[in-house]
Amino acid sequence: MLWPDPAQRPRIAEIRDNLTARITEAESEGWLGEIEGLQISLAGANDKLAQIDRRHRGRQPVALGLPAMPPQPRSENAMPIST
């Protein structure tokens, strides 16, 4: 899945604001067909902003700790290691 670049958030927010203004203008002018297309584009812009916010909200590193080695069973036939 392609994720929108978080650096583009201000640009996408500007597009959303512009679409909202264009919808208001289309409603005042009675351009019904234009309104539907603008609303679809507005929904897409809102979706992209939500994806950015969802993906980058509260991202903190997770401490996984160090893995522990399980104890090795000692064989009765094993020779002791001398140092």
mmCIF file as gemmi writes it, N, C-alpha and C atoms, coordinates in Angstrom:
data_model
loop_
_atom_site.group_PDB
_atom_site.id
_atom_site.type_symbol
_atom_site.label_atom_id
_atom_site.label_alt_id
_atom_site.label_comp_id
_atom_site.label_asym_id
_atom_site.label_entity_id
_atom_site.label_seq_id
_atom_site.pdbx_PDB_ins_code
_atom_site.Cartn_x
_atom_site.Cartn_y
_atom_site.Cartn_z
_atom_site.occupancy
_atom_site.B_iso_or_equiv
_atom_site.pdbx_formal_charge
_atom_site.auth_seq_id
_atom_site.auth_asym_id
_atom_site.pdbx_PDB_model_num
ATOM 1 N N . MET Axp A 1 ? 0.837 -1.171 0 1 0 ? 1 A 1
ATOM 2 C CA . MET Axp A 1 ? 0 0 0 1 0 ? 1 A 1
ATOM 3 C C . MET Axp A 1 ? 0.891 1.247 0 1 0 ? 1 A 1
ATOM 4 N N . LEU Axp A 2 ? 0.535 2.21 -0.77 1 0 ? 2 A 1
ATOM 5 C CA . LEU Axp A 2 ? 1.276 3.468 -0.804 1 0 ? 2 A 1
ATOM 6 C C . LEU Axp A 2 ? 0.733 4.398 0.267 1 0 ? 2 A 1
ATOM 7 N N . TRP Axp A 3 ? 1.631 4.93 1.067 1 0 ? 3 A 1
ATOM 8 C CA . TRP Axp A 3 ? 1.246 5.868 2.112 1 0 ? 3 A 1
ATOM 9 C C . TRP Axp A 3 ? 1.62 7.277 1.668 1 0 ? 3 A 1
ATOM 10 N N . PRO Axp A 4 ? 0.763 8.254 1.949 1 0 ? 4 A 1
ATOM 11 C CA . PRO Axp A 4 ? 1.127 9.635 1.628 1 0 ? 4 A 1
ATOM 12 C C . PRO Axp A 4 ? 2.322 10.074 2.466 1 0 ? 4 A 1
ATOM 13 N N . ASP Axp A 5 ? 3.166 10.88 1.869 1 0 ? 5 A 1
ATOM 14 C CA . ASP Axp A 5 ? 4.358 11.39 2.537 1 0 ? 5 A 1
ATOM 15 C C . ASP Axp A 5 ? 3.937 12.403 3.611 1 0 ? 5 A 1
ATOM 16 N N . PRO Axp A 6 ? 4.337 12.209 4.873 1 0 ? 6 A 1
ATOM 17 C CA . PRO Axp A 6 ? 3.971 13.153 5.931 1 0 ? 6 A 1
ATOM 18 C C . PRO Axp A 6 ? 4.428 14.582 5.65 1 0 ? 6 A 1
ATOM 19 N N . ALA Axp A 7 ? 5.491 14.752 4.889 1 0 ? 7 A 1
ATOM 20 C CA . ALA Axp A 7 ? 5.96 16.098 4.552 1 0 ? 7 A 1
ATOM 21 C C . ALA Axp A 7 ? 4.963 16.837 3.666 1 0 ? 7 A 1
ATOM 22 N N . GLN Axp A 8 ? 4.067 16.088 3.01 1 0 ? 8 A 1
ATOM 23 C CA . GLN Axp A 8 ? 3.073 16.693 2.126 1 0 ? 8 A 1
ATOM 24 C C . GLN Axp A 8 ? 1.782 17.075 2.852 1 0 ? 8 A 1
ATOM 25 N N . ARG Axp A 9 ? 1.737 16.862 4.172 1 0 ? 9 A 1
ATOM 26 C CA . ARG Axp A 9 ? 0.505 17.147 4.915 1 0 ? 9 A 1
ATOM 27 C C . ARG Axp A 9 ? 0.025 18.593 4.747 1 0 ? 9 A 1
ATOM 28 N N . PRO Axp A 10 ? 0.898 19.604 4.868 1 0 ? 10 A 1
ATOM 29 C CA . PRO Axp A 10 ? 0.418 20.988 4.682 1 0 ? 10 A 1
ATOM 30 C C . PRO Axp A 10 ? -0.168 21.214 3.282 1 0 ? 10 A 1
ATOM 31 N N . ARG Axp A 11 ? 0.442 20.622 2.278 1 0 ? 11 A 1
ATOM 32 C CA . ARG Axp A 11 ? -0.052 20.769 0.9 1 0 ? 11 A 1
ATOM 33 C C . ARG Axp A 11 ? -1.433 20.119 0.751 1 0 ? 11 A 1
ATOM 34 N N . ILE Axp A 12 ? -1.598 18.928 1.322 1 0 ? 12 A 1
ATOM 35 C CA . ILE Axp A 12 ? -2.884 18.234 1.226 1 0 ? 12 A 1
ATOM 36 C C . ILE Axp A 12 ? -3.952 18.997 2.008 1 0 ? 12 A 1
ATOM 37 N N . ALA Axp A 13 ? -3.584 19.572 3.157 1 0 ? 13 A 1
ATOM 38 C CA . ALA Axp A 13 ? -4.534 20.376 3.93 1 0 ? 13 A 1
ATOM 39 C C . ALA Axp A 13 ? -4.962 21.615 3.13 1 0 ? 13 A 1
ATOM 40 N N . GLU Axp A 14 ? -4.027 22.199 2.409 1 0 ? 14 A 1
ATOM 41 C CA . GLU Axp A 14 ? -4.353 23.359 1.563 1 0 ? 14 A 1
ATOM 42 C C . GLU Axp A 14 ? -5.31 22.954 0.448 1 0 ? 14 A 1
ATOM 43 N N . ILE Axp A 15 ? -5.073 21.797 -0.149 1 0 ? 15 A 1
ATOM 44 C CA . ILE Axp A 15 ? -5.97 21.289 -1.2 1 0 ? 15 A 1
ATOM 45 C C . ILE Axp A 15 ? -7.362 21.068 -0.623 1 0 ? 15 A 1
ATOM 46 N N . ARG Axp A 16 ? -7.42 20.471 0.59 1 0 ? 16 A 1
ATOM 47 C CA . ARG Axp A 16 ? -8.71 20.247 1.239 1 0 ? 16 A 1
ATOM 48 C C . ARG Axp A 16 ? -9.454 21.559 1.464 1 0 ? 16 A 1
ATOM 49 N N . ASP Axp A 17 ? -8.745 22.564 1.956 1 0 ? 17 A 1
ATOM 50 C CA . ASP Axp A 17 ? -9.374 23.87 2.199 1 0 ? 17 A 1
ATOM 51 C C . ASP Axp A 17 ? -9.877 24.49 0.899 1 0 ? 17 A 1
ATOM 52 N N . ASN Axp A 18 ? -9.094 24.355 -0.171 1 0 ? 18 A 1
ATOM 53 C CA . ASN Axp A 18 ? -9.487 24.875 -1.472 1 0 ? 18 A 1
ATOM 54 C C . ASN Axp A 18 ? -10.738 24.151 -1.992 1 0 ? 18 A 1
ATOM 55 N N . LEU Axp A 19 ? -10.777 22.845 -1.809 1 0 ? 19 A 1
ATOM 56 C CA . LEU Axp A 19 ? -11.949 22.075 -2.249 1 0 ? 19 A 1
ATOM 57 C C . LEU Axp A 19 ? -13.202 22.499 -1.491 1 0 ? 19 A 1
ATOM 58 N N . THR Axp A 20 ? -13.05 22.749 -0.199 1 0 ? 20 A 1
ATOM 59 C CA . THR Axp A 20 ? -14.184 23.194 0.613 1 0 ? 20 A 1
ATOM 60 C C . THR Axp A 20 ? -14.711 24.537 0.101 1 0 ? 20 A 1
ATOM 61 N N . ALA Axp A 21 ? -13.796 25.448 -0.225 1 0 ? 21 A 1
ATOM 62 C CA . ALA Axp A 21 ? -14.207 26.751 -0.76 1 0 ? 21 A 1
ATOM 63 C C . ALA Axp A 21 ? -14.88 26.588 -2.124 1 0 ? 21 A 1
ATOM 64 N N . ARG Axp A 22 ? -14.357 25.683 -2.95 1 0 ? 22 A 1
ATOM 65 C CA . ARG Axp A 22 ? -14.959 25.458 -4.271 1 0 ? 22 A 1
ATOM 66 C C . ARG Axp A 22 ? -16.339 24.831 -4.15 1 0 ? 22 A 1
ATOM 67 N N . ILE Axp A 23 ? -16.541 23.963 -3.164 1 0 ? 23 A 1
ATOM 68 C CA . ILE Axp A 23 ? -17.872 23.371 -2.946 1 0 ? 23 A 1
ATOM 69 C C . ILE Axp A 23 ? -18.864 24.457 -2.54 1 0 ? 23 A 1
ATOM 70 N N . THR Axp A 24 ? -18.438 25.362 -1.653 1 0 ? 24 A 1
ATOM 71 C CA . THR Axp A 24 ? -19.303 26.472 -1.24 1 0 ? 24 A 1
ATOM 72 C C . THR Axp A 24 ? -19.683 27.34 -2.433 1 0 ? 24 A 1
ATOM 73 N N . GLU Axp A 25 ? -18.707 27.626 -3.283 1 0 ? 25 A 1
ATOM 74 C CA . GLU Axp A 25 ? -18.978 28.433 -4.484 1 0 ? 25 A 1
ATOM 75 C C . GLU Axp A 25 ? -19.929 27.699 -5.415 1 0 ? 25 A 1
ATOM 76 N N . ALA Axp A 26 ? -19.709 26.399 -5.613 1 0 ? 26 A 1
ATOM 77 C CA . ALA Axp A 26 ? -20.576 25.624 -6.504 1 0 ? 26 A 1
ATOM 78 C C . ALA Axp A 26 ? -21.999 25.564 -5.969 1 0 ? 26 A 1
ATOM 79 N N . GLU Axp A 27 ? -22.148 25.472 -4.655 1 0 ? 27 A 1
ATOM 80 C CA . GLU Axp A 27 ? -23.495 25.46 -4.067 1 0 ? 27 A 1
ATOM 81 C C . GLU Axp A 27 ? -24.196 26.794 -4.278 1 0 ? 27 A 1
ATOM 82 N N . SER Axp A 28 ? -23.464 27.895 -4.099 1 0 ? 28 A 1
ATOM 83 C CA . SER Axp A 28 ? -24.075 29.219 -4.277 1 0 ? 28 A 1
ATOM 84 C C . SER Axp A 28 ? -24.423 29.495 -5.739 1 0 ? 28 A 1
ATOM 85 N N . GLU Axp A 29 ? -23.664 28.897 -6.663 1 0 ? 29 A 1
ATOM 86 C CA . GLU Axp A 29 ? -23.924 29.093 -8.089 1 0 ? 29 A 1
ATOM 87 C C . GLU Axp A 29 ? -24.897 28.056 -8.656 1 0 ? 29 A 1
ATOM 88 N N . GLY Axp A 30 ? -25.197 27.02 -7.868 1 0 ? 30 A 1
ATOM 89 C CA . GLY Axp A 30 ? -26.139 26.002 -8.326 1 0 ? 30 A 1
ATOM 90 C C . GLY Axp A 30 ? -25.521 24.994 -9.298 1 0 ? 30 A 1
ATOM 91 N N . TRP Axp A 31 ? -24.233 24.77 -9.218 1 0 ? 31 A 1
ATOM 92 C CA . TRP Axp A 31 ? -23.549 23.816 -10.104 1 0 ? 31 A 1
ATOM 93 C C . TRP Axp A 31 ? -23.589 22.421 -9.464 1 0 ? 31 A 1
ATOM 94 N N . LEU Axp A 32 ? -24.715 21.755 -9.589 1 0 ? 32 A 1
ATOM 95 C CA . LEU Axp A 32 ? -24.935 20.498 -8.875 1 0 ? 32 A 1
ATOM 96 C C . LEU Axp A 32 ? -23.963 19.401 -9.297 1 0 ? 32 A 1
ATOM 97 N N . GLY Axp A 33 ? -23.68 19.277 -10.592 1 0 ? 33 A 1
ATOM 98 C CA . GLY Axp A 33 ? -22.751 18.258 -11.056 1 0 ? 33 A 1
ATOM 99 C C . GLY Axp A 33 ? -21.341 18.495 -10.548 1 0 ? 33 A 1
ATOM 100 N N . GLU Axp A 34 ? -20.968 19.74 -10.451 1 0 ? 34 A 1
ATOM 101 C CA . GLU Axp A 34 ? -19.637 20.102 -9.954 1 0 ? 34 A 1
ATOM 102 C C . GLU Axp A 34 ? -19.498 19.754 -8.47 1 0 ? 34 A 1
ATOM 103 N N . ILE Axp A 35 ? -20.578 19.926 -7.72 1 0 ? 35 A 1
ATOM 104 C CA . ILE Axp A 35 ? -20.546 19.658 -6.28 1 0 ? 35 A 1
ATOM 105 C C . ILE Axp A 35 ? -20.196 18.2 -6.01 1 0 ? 35 A 1
ATOM 106 N N . GLU Axp A 36 ? -20.821 17.298 -6.75 1 0 ? 36 A 1
ATOM 107 C CA . GLU Axp A 36 ? -20.576 15.879 -6.516 1 0 ? 36 A 1
ATOM 108 C C . GLU Axp A 36 ? -19.113 15.51 -6.76 1 0 ? 36 A 1
ATOM 109 N N . GLY Axp A 37 ? -18.537 15.979 -7.844 1 0 ? 37 A 1
ATOM 110 C CA . GLY Axp A 37 ? -17.13 15.693 -8.139 1 0 ? 37 A 1
ATOM 111 C C . GLY Axp A 37 ? -16.199 16.283 -7.1 1 0 ? 37 A 1
ATOM 112 N N . LEU Axp A 38 ? -16.49 17.493 -6.646 1 0 ? 38 A 1
ATOM 113 C CA . LEU Axp A 38 ? -15.657 18.134 -5.621 1 0 ? 38 A 1
ATOM 114 C C . LEU Axp A 38 ? -15.761 17.394 -4.283 1 0 ? 38 A 1
ATOM 115 N N . GLN Axp A 39 ? -16.951 16.889 -3.964 1 0 ? 39 A 1
ATOM 116 C CA . GLN Axp A 39 ? -17.12 16.149 -2.712 1 0 ? 39 A 1
ATOM 117 C C . GLN Axp A 39 ? -16.333 14.836 -2.735 1 0 ? 39 A 1
ATOM 118 N N . ILE Axp A 40 ? -16.27 14.201 -3.891 1 0 ? 40 A 1
ATOM 119 C CA . ILE Axp A 40 ? -15.464 12.98 -4.014 1 0 ? 40 A 1
ATOM 120 C C . ILE Axp A 40 ? -13.985 13.302 -3.807 1 0 ? 40 A 1
ATOM 121 N N . SER Axp A 41 ? -13.526 14.389 -4.417 1 0 ? 41 A 1
ATOM 122 C CA . SER Axp A 41 ? -12.128 14.803 -4.236 1 0 ? 41 A 1
ATOM 123 C C . SER Axp A 41 ? -11.849 15.196 -2.786 1 0 ? 41 A 1
ATOM 124 N N . LEU Axp A 42 ? -12.812 15.857 -2.141 1 0 ? 42 A 1
ATOM 125 C CA . LEU Axp A 42 ? -12.659 16.252 -0.742 1 0 ? 42 A 1
ATOM 126 C C . LEU Axp A 42 ? -12.56 15.022 0.159 1 0 ? 42 A 1
ATOM 127 N N . ALA Axp A 43 ? -13.368 14.014 -0.124 1 0 ? 43 A 1
ATOM 128 C CA . ALA Axp A 43 ? -13.298 12.775 0.663 1 0 ? 43 A 1
ATOM 129 C C . ALA Axp A 43 ? -11.921 12.127 0.512 1 0 ? 43 A 1
ATOM 130 N N . GLY Axp A 44 ? -11.363 12.153 -0.693 1 0 ? 44 A 1
ATOM 131 C CA . GLY Axp A 44 ? -10.023 11.6 -0.917 1 0 ? 44 A 1
ATOM 132 C C . GLY Axp A 44 ? -8.956 12.372 -0.157 1 0 ? 44 A 1
ATOM 133 N N . ALA Axp A 45 ? -9.035 13.694 -0.161 1 0 ? 45 A 1
ATOM 134 C CA . ALA Axp A 45 ? -8.066 14.515 0.569 1 0 ? 45 A 1
ATOM 135 C C . ALA Axp A 45 ? -8.173 14.268 2.071 1 0 ? 45 A 1
ATOM 136 N N . ASN Axp A 46 ? -9.401 14.184 2.579 1 0 ? 46 A 1
ATOM 137 C CA . ASN Axp A 46 ? -9.595 13.901 4.006 1 0 ? 46 A 1
ATOM 138 C C . ASN Axp A 46 ? -9.047 12.521 4.367 1 0 ? 46 A 1
ATOM 139 N N . ASP Axp A 47 ? -9.216 11.559 3.473 1 0 ? 47 A 1
ATOM 140 C CA . ASP Axp A 47 ? -8.711 10.213 3.707 1 0 ? 47 A 1
ATOM 141 C C . ASP Axp A 47 ? -7.185 10.219 3.783 1 0 ? 47 A 1
ATOM 142 N N . LYS Axp A 48 ? -6.527 10.943 2.88 1 0 ? 48 A 1
ATOM 143 C CA . LYS Axp A 48 ? -5.063 11.02 2.899 1 0 ? 48 A 1
ATOM 144 C C . LYS Axp A 48 ? -4.565 11.674 4.187 1 0 ? 48 A 1
ATOM 145 N N . LEU Axp A 49 ? -5.241 12.728 4.629 1 0 ? 49 A 1
ATOM 146 C CA . LEU Axp A 49 ? -4.846 13.376 5.884 1 0 ? 49 A 1
ATOM 147 C C . LEU Axp A 49 ? -5.025 12.416 7.064 1 0 ? 49 A 1
ATOM 148 N N . ALA Axp A 50 ? -6.112 11.659 7.057 1 0 ? 50 A 1
ATOM 149 C CA . ALA Axp A 50 ? -6.354 10.692 8.134 1 0 ? 50 A 1
ATOM 150 C C . ALA Axp A 50 ? -5.286 9.601 8.129 1 0 ? 50 A 1
ATOM 151 N N . GLN Axp A 51 ? -4.866 9.161 6.946 1 0 ? 51 A 1
ATOM 152 C CA . GLN Axp A 51 ? -3.803 8.148 6.853 1 0 ? 51 A 1
ATOM 153 C C . GLN Axp A 51 ? -2.504 8.668 7.455 1 0 ? 51 A 1
ATOM 154 N N . ILE Axp A 52 ? -2.156 9.899 7.126 1 0 ? 52 A 1
ATOM 155 C CA . ILE Axp A 52 ? -0.929 10.495 7.662 1 0 ? 52 A 1
ATOM 156 C C . ILE Axp A 52 ? -1.025 10.591 9.181 1 0 ? 52 A 1
ATOM 157 N N . ASP Axp A 53 ? -2.167 11.077 9.681 1 0 ? 53 A 1
ATOM 158 C CA . ASP Axp A 53 ? -2.329 11.249 11.125 1 0 ? 53 A 1
ATOM 159 C C . ASP Axp A 53 ? -2.317 9.903 11.847 1 0 ? 53 A 1
ATOM 160 N N . ARG Axp A 54 ? -2.975 8.909 11.266 1 0 ? 54 A 1
ATOM 161 C CA . ARG Axp A 54 ? -3.043 7.594 11.882 1 0 ? 54 A 1
ATOM 162 C C . ARG Axp A 54 ? -1.664 6.932 11.929 1 0 ? 54 A 1
ATOM 163 N N . ARG Axp A 55 ? -0.921 7.076 10.873 1 0 ? 55 A 1
ATOM 164 C CA . ARG Axp A 55 ? 0.38 6.404 10.769 1 0 ? 55 A 1
ATOM 165 C C . ARG Axp A 55 ? 1.442 7.044 11.662 1 0 ? 55 A 1
ATOM 166 N N . HIS Axp A 56 ? 1.351 8.344 11.899 1 0 ? 56 A 1
ATOM 167 C CA . HIS Axp A 56 ? 2.411 9.049 12.622 1 0 ? 56 A 1
ATOM 168 C C . HIS Axp A 56 ? 1.978 9.567 13.978 1 0 ? 56 A 1
ATOM 169 N N . ARG Axp A 57 ? 0.821 9.149 14.454 1 0 ? 57 A 1
ATOM 170 C CA . ARG Axp A 57 ? 0.35 9.601 15.762 1 0 ? 57 A 1
ATOM 171 C C . ARG Axp A 57 ? 0.958 8.719 16.85 1 0 ? 57 A 1
ATOM 172 N N . GLY Axp A 58 ? 1.605 9.327 17.807 1 0 ? 58 A 1
ATOM 173 C CA . GLY Axp A 58 ? 2.131 8.622 18.964 1 0 ? 58 A 1
ATOM 174 C C . GLY Axp A 58 ? 3.172 7.564 18.647 1 0 ? 58 A 1
ATOM 175 N N . ARG Axp A 59 ? 3.939 7.771 17.596 1 0 ? 59 A 1
ATOM 176 C CA . ARG Axp A 59 ? 4.969 6.791 17.241 1 0 ? 59 A 1
ATOM 177 C C . ARG Axp A 59 ? 6.142 6.941 18.2 1 0 ? 59 A 1
ATOM 178 N N . GLN Axp A 60 ? 6.29 5.982 19.067 1 0 ? 60 A 1
ATOM 179 C CA . GLN Axp A 60 ? 7.4 5.961 20.008 1 0 ? 60 A 1
ATOM 180 C C . GLN Axp A 60 ? 8.161 4.657 19.819 1 0 ? 60 A 1
ATOM 181 N N . PRO Axp A 61 ? 9.456 4.664 20.059 1 0 ? 61 A 1
ATOM 182 C CA . PRO Axp A 61 ? 10.207 3.417 19.978 1 0 ? 61 A 1
ATOM 183 C C . PRO Axp A 61 ? 9.724 2.431 21.047 1 0 ? 61 A 1
ATOM 184 N N . VAL Axp A 62 ? 9.767 1.188 20.721 1 0 ? 62 A 1
ATOM 185 C CA . VAL Axp A 62 ? 9.346 0.142 21.641 1 0 ? 62 A 1
ATOM 186 C C . VAL Axp A 62 ? 10.59 -0.584 22.15 1 0 ? 62 A 1
ATOM 187 N N . ALA Axp A 63 ? 10.721 -0.68 23.458 1 0 ? 63 A 1
ATOM 188 C CA . ALA Axp A 63 ? 11.848 -1.394 24.049 1 0 ? 63 A 1
ATOM 189 C C . ALA Axp A 63 ? 11.534 -2.888 24.026 1 0 ? 63 A 1
ATOM 190 N N . LEU Axp A 64 ? 12.301 -3.633 23.276 1 0 ? 64 A 1
ATOM 191 C CA . LEU Axp A 64 ? 12.077 -5.063 23.163 1 0 ? 64 A 1
ATOM 192 C C . LEU Axp A 64 ? 12.914 -5.86 24.156 1 0 ? 64 A 1
ATOM 193 N N . GLY Axp A 65 ? 13.893 -5.254 24.765 1 0 ? 65 A 1
ATOM 194 C CA . GLY Axp A 65 ? 14.749 -5.953 25.714 1 0 ? 65 A 1
ATOM 195 C C . GLY Axp A 65 ? 15.754 -6.836 25.001 1 0 ? 65 A 1
ATOM 196 N N . LEU Axp A 66 ? 16.55 -7.527 25.786 1 0 ? 66 A 1
ATOM 197 C CA . LEU Axp A 66 ? 17.545 -8.438 25.239 1 0 ? 66 A 1
ATOM 198 C C . LEU Axp A 66 ? 17.043 -9.869 25.372 1 0 ? 66 A 1
ATOM 199 N N . PRO Axp A 67 ? 17.292 -10.692 24.381 1 0 ? 67 A 1
ATOM 200 C CA . PRO Axp A 67 ? 16.852 -12.08 24.494 1 0 ? 67 A 1
ATOM 201 C C . PRO Axp A 67 ? 17.699 -12.824 25.523 1 0 ? 67 A 1
ATOM 202 N N . ALA Axp A 68 ? 17.087 -13.763 26.208 1 0 ? 68 A 1
ATOM 203 C CA . ALA Axp A 68 ? 17.797 -14.572 27.197 1 0 ? 68 A 1
ATOM 204 C C . ALA Axp A 68 ? 18.077 -15.939 26.589 1 0 ? 68 A 1
ATOM 205 N N . MET Axp A 69 ? 19.252 -16.459 26.876 1 0 ? 69 A 1
ATOM 206 C CA . MET Axp A 69 ? 19.61 -17.786 26.388 1 0 ? 69 A 1
ATOM 207 C C . MET Axp A 69 ? 19.101 -18.815 27.388 1 0 ? 69 A 1
ATOM 208 N N . PRO Axp A 70 ? 18.373 -19.817 26.925 1 0 ? 70 A 1
ATOM 209 C CA . PRO Axp A 70 ? 17.892 -20.837 27.856 1 0 ? 70 A 1
ATOM 210 C C . PRO Axp A 70 ? 19.064 -21.678 28.351 1 0 ? 70 A 1
ATOM 211 N N . PRO Axp A 71 ? 18.996 -22.194 29.578 1 0 ? 71 A 1
ATOM 212 C CA . PRO Axp A 71 ? 20.096 -23.007 30.085 1 0 ? 71 A 1
ATOM 213 C C . PRO Axp A 71 ? 20.227 -24.282 29.256 1 0 ? 71 A 1
ATOM 214 N N . GLN Axp A 72 ? 21.462 -24.686 28.993 1 0 ? 72 A 1
ATOM 215 C CA . GLN Axp A 72 ? 21.731 -25.886 28.209 1 0 ? 72 A 1
ATOM 216 C C . GLN Axp A 72 ? 21.823 -27.086 29.155 1 0 ? 72 A 1
ATOM 217 N N . PRO Axp A 73 ? 21.094 -28.148 28.846 1 0 ? 73 A 1
ATOM 218 C CA . PRO Axp A 73 ? 21.213 -29.335 29.697 1 0 ? 73 A 1
ATOM 219 C C . PRO Axp A 73 ? 22.605 -29.933 29.554 1 0 ? 73 A 1
ATOM 220 N N . ARG Axp A 74 ? 23.165 -30.367 30.646 1 0 ? 74 A 1
ATOM 221 C CA . ARG Axp A 74 ? 24.519 -30.935 30.641 1 0 ? 74 A 1
ATOM 222 C C . ARG Axp A 74 ? 24.441 -32.432 30.48 1 0 ? 74 A 1
ATOM 223 N N . SER Axp A 75 ? 25.179 -32.94 29.569 1 0 ? 75 A 1
ATOM 224 C CA . SER Axp A 75 ? 25.219 -34.369 29.327 1 0 ? 75 A 1
ATOM 225 C C . SER Axp A 75 ? 26.169 -35.03 30.319 1 0 ? 75 A 1
ATOM 226 N N . GLU Axp A 76 ? 25.842 -36.258 30.743 1 0 ? 76 A 1
ATOM 227 C CA . GLU Axp A 76 ? 26.708 -36.965 31.688 1 0 ? 76 A 1
ATOM 228 C C . GLU Axp A 76 ? 28.018 -37.363 31.022 1 0 ? 76 A 1
ATOM 229 N N . ASN Axp A 77 ? 28.024 -37.524 29.71 1 0 ? 77 A 1
ATOM 230 C CA . ASN Axp A 77 ? 29.241 -37.961 28.992 1 0 ? 77 A 1
ATOM 231 C C . ASN Axp A 77 ? 30.104 -36.784 28.57 1 0 ? 77 A 1
ATOM 232 N N . ALA Axp A 78 ? 29.66 -35.582 28.834 1 0 ? 78 A 1
ATOM 233 C CA . ALA Axp A 78 ? 30.422 -34.425 28.389 1 0 ? 78 A 1
ATOM 234 C C . ALA Axp A 78 ? 31.681 -34.273 29.216 1 0 ? 78 A 1
ATOM 235 N N . MET Axp A 79 ? 32.754 -33.92 28.523 1 0 ? 79 A 1
ATOM 236 C CA . MET Axp A 79 ? 34.002 -33.715 29.211 1 0 ? 79 A 1
ATOM 237 C C . MET Axp A 79 ? 34.049 -32.29 29.72 1 0 ? 79 A 1
ATOM 238 N N . PRO Axp A 80 ? 34.532 -32.095 30.919 1 0 ? 80 A 1
ATOM 239 C CA . PRO Axp A 80 ? 34.624 -30.714 31.429 1 0 ? 80 A 1
ATOM 240 C C . PRO Axp A 80 ? 35.645 -29.913 30.631 1 0 ? 80 A 1
ATOM 241 N N . ILE Axp A 81 ? 35.36 -28.667 30.463 1 0 ? 81 A 1
ATOM 242 C CA . ILE Axp A 81 ? 36.256 -27.763 29.73 1 0 ? 81 A 1
ATOM 243 C C . ILE Axp A 81 ? 37.229 -27.171 30.725 1 0 ? 81 A 1
ATOM 244 N N . SER Axp A 82 ? 38.512 -27.361 30.452 1 0 ? 82 A 1
ATOM 245 C CA . SER Axp A 82 ? 39.517 -26.789 31.341 1 0 ? 82 A 1
ATOM 246 C C . SER Axp A 82 ? 40.023 -25.494 30.739 1 0 ? 82 A 1
ATOM 247 N N . THR Axp A 83 ? 40.287 -24.551 31.573 1 0 ? 83 A 1
ATOM 248 C CA . THR Axp A 83 ? 40.784 -23.268 31.099 1 0 ? 83 A 1
ATOM 249 C C . THR Axp A 83 ? 42.202 -23.029 31.504 1 0 ? 83 A 1
